[in-house]
Amino acid sequence: MAYIGSSPTKVVSRQSANIFTYTVSVANTTVFSGADDNGNTLACSPSDIMVHINGLRMEKSDFSATSTSVTLVSGAAVGDEVTITAFVTFETADAYTKSASDTRYVNATGDTVTGPLTVDTATSTNLTVDSGIYGGIQFKVAGTDTGYITSYTNGSGAEAMYIGGADTVNLHTGTNHALTGGTTRLQIDASGRVTKPSQPAFFARHTTASAYNNQYVDGWNSITFNIGNHFVGSTGIFTAPVAGIYQVNAMIGNNYAQGDGAYKIYKNNTLVNGFVFDPFSNQTTWATNVLCGILQCAANDTVRIYCAGAGYPDNADWTSWSMYLLG
């Protein structure tokens, strides 16, 4: 059944009332305050009282009140008994009014928070930001957009992506959050340049000229860089850390006076077609062999350079090998 009448705006329970009784001793007394006949000092809420004279209830227009006094429009006669009933209002303890709640709590359907806001997710419950537009938290400085942040975790809390600085996007991993720690794995700077400092890659050179005959070329011991340490120079083996497409570049300076072996790329000890430099026979001078292209690898695939026949690769000035994970 629908509510009939004005809808209540506040739940109030009048549990009790304080009654103050005054006997008039001076003709035409209008003001009643202080101690009553029983020594009780008048205290009331001006809007929540009743006034009686000799048992007759006065209308609101017959008196005015403050928190400590009641003033009659017409003075009372000697011997009149003036009774003031001050109701004691009971409300739920520690409860906010509607206006107080509006300034204290954030609306679930959208609101603005001024001042610092701390979200403590030290417990097992994490903060979830569900946005159908930007997918993250928007940052502003003095009302100006500075970027957005989106974090993803698989439970370890190790991944985070943020936009900050001079329009730089950074992807971090590590135990610290992206803004103050961890390791940069990918960065897009303000000019749109993408860098991946942790991308597996190596560049190595052959240290000494030596003969090979139907065997893998080892001795790549002059290593300029070896990101991720997936290449072992002494054995000449690169092990793919992840599945992907890898760029292969090899330059072999061969002394054909010592032998005219063919150089090939082997994956998992199997020849990769298209990665073969088979020289003209009966060469009697130096020549540079180039093996270049892209190679698809699964995780833990091994890649090596093989010398078929009698070859004689030169030292580090002429012989180098590099690989890089494209993606």
C-alpha positions in Angstrom: 0.0 0.0 0.0 1.3 3.4 -0.9 2.2 5.9 1.8 -0.6 8.3 2.5 0.5 11.8 3.4 3.9 13.5 3.4 6.8 11.1 3.2 8.9 11.3 6.4 12.5 12.6 6.0 13.9 11.6 9.3 13.3 8.7 11.7 12.7 10.2 15.2 11.5 8.5 18.3 10.2 10.6 21.2 11.2 8.3 24.1 10.7 10.9 26.9 10.1 14.5 27.9 11.3 16.8 30.6 8.4 18.7 32.3 9.1 22.1 33.9 6.4 23.6 36.2 6.2 27.3 37.2 3.6 28.8 39.6 3.1 32.5 38.8 3.7 34.8 41.8 3.9 38.1 39.9 0.9 39.4 37.9 1.3 39.5 34.1 4.5 37.4 34.1 5.4 36.6 30.5 8.9 35.1 30.6 9.7 31.7 32.2 13.3 30.5 32.5 15.8 29.2 34.9 14.8 26.9 37.8 11.2 25.8 38.1 9.2 25.0 41.2 11.2 21.7 41.5 14.6 23.3 41.0 15.0 22.1 37.4 16.6 24.6 35.0 14.7 25.0 31.8 16.4 23.6 28.7 14.5 22.7 25.5 14.4 22.6 21.8 12.2 25.6 20.8 10.5 23.6 18.0 9.8 20.6 20.1 7.9 21.8 23.2 4.3 22.1 24.5 3.1 24.9 26.8 0.1 24.6 29.1 -1.5 27.2 31.4 -3.7 25.6 34.1 -3.9 22.5 32.0 -4.9 24.3 28.8 -2.6 23.8 25.9 -1.3 27.0 24.2 -1.2 27.4 20.5 2.2 28.1 18.8 1.1 31.6 18.2 0.6 32.2 22.0 4.3 32.0 22.8 7.8 32.1 21.6 10.8 30.1 22.8 14.6 29.8 22.9 16.6 26.9 24.2 16.5 28.4 27.8 13.2 30.4 28.0 9.6 30.6 27.0 7.8 34.0 26.5 4.0 34.3 26.6 2.2 36.7 24.3 -0.2 37.5 27.2 1.0 37.6 30.8 -0.1 35.0 33.2 -2.1 35.8 36.4 -0.9 35.2 40.0 -1.4 31.6 40.9 -1.5 30.3 37.3 0.4 27.1 36.7 2.6 27.2 33.6 3.8 23.8 32.5 6.5 23.5 29.8 6.9 20.0 28.2 10.3 19.7 26.5 10.5 16.5 24.4 13.8 14.6 24.4 14.5 13.6 20.8 16.1 10.2 20.2 18.0 9.5 17.0 20.3 6.6 16.0 23.7 7.2 17.6 26.6 8.1 15.3 24.4 8.5 12.2 24.9 11.1 9.5 22.2 13.3 8.1 21.5 13.3 4.4 23.4 16.5 3.9 26.4 15.2 5.9 26.4 12.0 4.0 26.3 13.9 0.6 29.6 15.6 1.5 31.3 12.6 3.0 30.5 9.7 0.7 31.2 9.1 -3.0 28.2 8.3 -5.2 28.4 4.9 -6.9 27.1 6.4 -10.2 29.8 9.0 -10.5 31.2 11.7 -8.3 34.3 14.0 -7.7 36.8 13.5 -4.9 38.9 16.5 -3.9 42.2 16.1 -2.1 44.4 13.0 -1.8 42.6 9.6 -1.9 44.4 6.5 -0.5 43.3 3.0 -1.5 44.9 0.4 0.7 44.9 -3.0 -1.1 47.4 -4.7 1.3 44.8 -7.4 2.0 43.8 -10.1 -0.4 41.2 -7.9 -2.0 42.6 -5.7 -4.8 41.3 -2.6 -6.4 39.5 -3.3 -9.7 39.0 -0.5 -12.2 36.4 -1.5 -14.8 36.3 1.1 -17.6 34.7 0.6 -21.0 36.5 3.6 -22.5 40.1 3.9 -21.3 40.4 0.7 -19.3 42.3 2.4 -16.5 42.8 5.3 -14.1 43.0 8.8 -15.5 45.7 11.2 -14.1 45.4 14.9 -14.2 47.6 17.8 -13.1 45.6 21.1 -12.4 42.8 19.7 -14.5 45.0 18.8 -17.5 45.2 15.2 -18.7 48.6 13.7 -18.1 47.8 10.1 -18.9 46.2 6.9 -17.9 47.3 3.8 -16.0 46.3 0.3 -16.5 47.7 -2.5 -14.3 47.3 -6.3 -14.8 48.5 -8.9 -12.4 48.4 -12.7 -12.5 48.5 -12.9 -8.8 52.1 -12.0 -8.3 51.7 -8.3 -8.6 54.6 -8.1 -11.0 53.2 -6.4 -14.1 52.3 -2.8 -14.5 51.9 -0.3 -17.4 51.7 3.4 -17.0 51.9 6.6 -19.0 54.0 9.3 -17.4 56.8 11.8 -17.9 57.0 13.4 -21.3 54.2 11.3 -22.8 56.2 8.1 -22.3 54.5 4.7 -22.1 56.4 2.2 -20.0 55.8 -1.5 -19.4 57.5 -2.7 -16.2 58.0 -6.1 -14.5 59.4 -6.6 -11.0 58.3 -6.5 -7.4 58.0 -2.7 -7.2 55.3 -0.7 -8.9 56.0 0.9 -12.3 56.5 4.5 -11.1 59.3 3.8 -8.7 60.9 0.5 -9.4 60.9 -2.7 -11.4 62.6 -3.2 -14.8 61.6 -1.4 -18.0 60.6 -4.0 -20.6 59.0 -1.8 -23.2 59.0 2.0 -23.8 57.3 4.3 -26.3 58.7 7.8 -26.0 57.1 11.1 -27.0 58.3 10.8 -30.6 56.7 7.3 -31.0 60.0 5.4 -30.8 59.6 1.9 -29.4 62.4 0.3 -27.4 62.5 -3.2 -25.9 65.7 -3.3 -23.8 65.0 -6.8 -22.5 64.4 -8.3 -26.0 66.5 -11.5 -26.5 69.5 -10.6 -28.8 73.2 -11.2 -29.2 76.1 -10.2 -31.3 79.3 -12.3 -31.4 82.5 -12.5 -33.4 84.8 -15.5 -34.0 88.0 -15.1 -32.0 90.5 -17.1 -34.1 90.9 -18.4 -37.6 90.6 -22.1 -37.5 89.7 -25.1 -39.7 86.3 -26.8 -39.6 85.3 -30.0 -41.5 81.7 -31.1 -41.4 81.1 -29.7 -37.9 79.4 -26.9 -36.0 81.3 -23.7 -35.8 82.2 -22.8 -32.2 84.6 -20.3 -30.6 82.3 -17.2 -30.9 84.1 -15.8 -27.8 84.2 -12.1 -28.7 80.6 -11.2 -27.5 79.6 -7.6 -27.8 76.2 -8.1 -26.1 74.1 -11.1 -25.1 70.7 -9.9 -23.8 69.2 -12.6 -21.7 72.3 -14.8 -22.0 70.7 -17.2 -24.4 73.8 -17.6 -26.6 76.8 -19.6 -25.5 79.9 -18.4 -27.4 82.1 -21.4 -26.6 79.7 -23.9 -28.2 78.1 -21.6 -30.7 74.6 -22.5 -29.5 71.7 -20.1 -29.3 68.6 -21.4 -27.4 65.3 -19.6 -28.1 63.8 -18.5 -24.8 60.3 -18.1 -26.3 58.4 -19.0 -29.4 58.6 -16.4 -32.1 60.2 -15.0 -35.2 64.0 -14.3 -35.0 66.2 -12.3 -37.3 69.4 -14.1 -38.2 72.5 -12.4 -39.6 75.8 -14.1 -40.1 78.9 -12.9 -41.9 81.7 -15.4 -42.3 85.0 -14.4 -43.8 86.4 -17.7 -45.2 90.0 -18.4 -46.4 89.2 -20.5 -49.5 92.9 -21.3 -49.9 92.4 -23.5 -46.8 89.0 -25.0 -47.8 85.8 -24.3 -49.6 83.2 -25.6 -47.1 79.6 -24.5 -47.3 78.1 -22.6 -44.3 74.5 -23.4 -43.2 72.0 -22.6 -40.4 70.8 -25.6 -38.4 67.8 -25.6 -36.0 67.7 -28.5 -33.5 70.6 -30.1 -35.5 68.5 -30.1 -38.7 69.3 -28.0 -41.8 67.1 -25.0 -42.3 66.5 -24.6 -46.1 67.3 -21.2 -47.4 70.1 -20.6 -44.9 73.0 -22.0 -47.0 76.0 -20.3 -48.5 77.6 -22.8 -50.9 80.6 -21.2 -52.6 82.0 -21.8 -56.0 84.4 -24.6 -56.0 88.2 -24.2 -56.4 88.3 -20.7 -55.0 91.8 -19.7 -53.9 91.2 -16.5 -52.1 89.3 -14.8 -49.2 85.5 -14.3 -49.6 82.6 -13.2 -47.3 79.7 -15.6 -46.8 76.4 -14.1 -45.7 73.5 -16.0 -44.1 70.6 -13.6 -43.5 66.9 -14.0 -43.0 64.1 -14.7 -40.4 63.7 -18.0 -38.6 60.7 -19.3 -36.8 61.5 -21.0 -33.5 59.6 -22.7 -30.7 60.7 -22.2 -27.1 64.0 -24.0 -26.4 64.8 -24.6 -30.0 68.6 -24.5 -30.6 70.3 -22.6 -33.5 73.8 -23.2 -34.7 76.1 -22.5 -37.8 77.4 -25.6 -39.5 80.4 -25.9 -41.8 79.8 -28.6 -44.5 83.0 -29.7 -46.0 86.4 -28.2 -45.2 86.0 -24.5 -44.2 88.3 -22.0 -42.6 86.5 -19.0 -41.1 88.7 -16.1 -40.3 89.0 -14.2 -37.0 86.8 -11.5 -35.4 87.6 -8.8 -37.9 85.7 -10.7 -40.7 83.4 -13.2 -39.0 80.3 -12.3 -36.9 76.9 -13.7 -36.0 73.8 -12.1 -34.5 70.2 -12.9 -33.7 67.2 -10.9 -32.5 63.7 -11.8 -31.4 61.4 -9.8 -33.7 58.2 -10.9 -31.9 
